[in-house]
Amino acid sequence: MLPRFALPDSSTGREVHSEDLLSLGPLIISFFRGRWDPYCVTELEMWRDLYPEVRRRRALLIAVSPQTLRQGDFAVQQHELPFPLLRDEHCGVAEQLGIAYGVTAEMDRYYRSILVSLPFINSGRNVMDTAAGDAGRLPLPATFLVAGEGQIRFAEGYADHRVRPEPRDVLALL
């Protein structure tokens, strides 16, 4: 079962409730790490291009990330995303679904070496105010298809961030 949630929309700041979304039809949820990840951006752009087909099938699509509302709104504008991008601060919903993980100090050092500051991207904190290794949590890139009263009909995610569920396969399940 999908846990109930209320997450802010990156573009409007308004809370979006899972019950409201599910009352309108099947729901596709795409969890992604952030706009800094080229694999995540590619997947979001694939969903953008397939969004008319999602709506033709009377389904909804949301994308969920721990990045700040500002970072999320940048992604919506830059990639012209027609679907809501919601903020899952500290990966609370991802944790309930078993797809959240802690960023290790080694991973944090690597991200910082390529100029990705997860403390800044996910909380707005200045990188100078945070110790290395204090980068928090990320979700595994994963896709869920949820129907009815929150029954999860499809769930797929991978530890290798380069591997993603194929959006067309998810659409075929609708």
TAZIPE-V88479 format. One line per field, one symbol per residue. phi: phi as a letter, one per 30 degrees, with the letter a starting at -180 (. if undefined). burial: b if it has 16 or more other C-alpha atoms within 10 Angstrom, else e. A space follows every 50 residues. Layout:
phi->???
burial->???
This chain:
phi->.dddbbbddddciddccedddddckebcccdbdlddcddddedddddedc eedededhccbbcbbdddeddddededdchddcdcccceihddeddcicc bdddedddddeddciccdeddcbiddeddbdejccibbcddabbcbbhdj ddcabbabddddcbddedddeddd
burial->ebeeebbbbbbeeeebebbeebeebbbbbbbbbbbbeebbbebbeebbee beebeeeebbbbbbbbbbbbbbbebbeeeebebbbbbbbbbbbbbeeebb eebeeeebbeeeeeebbbbbbbbeeebeeeebbebbbbbbbbbbbbbeeb ebbeebbeeebeebbebeebbeee
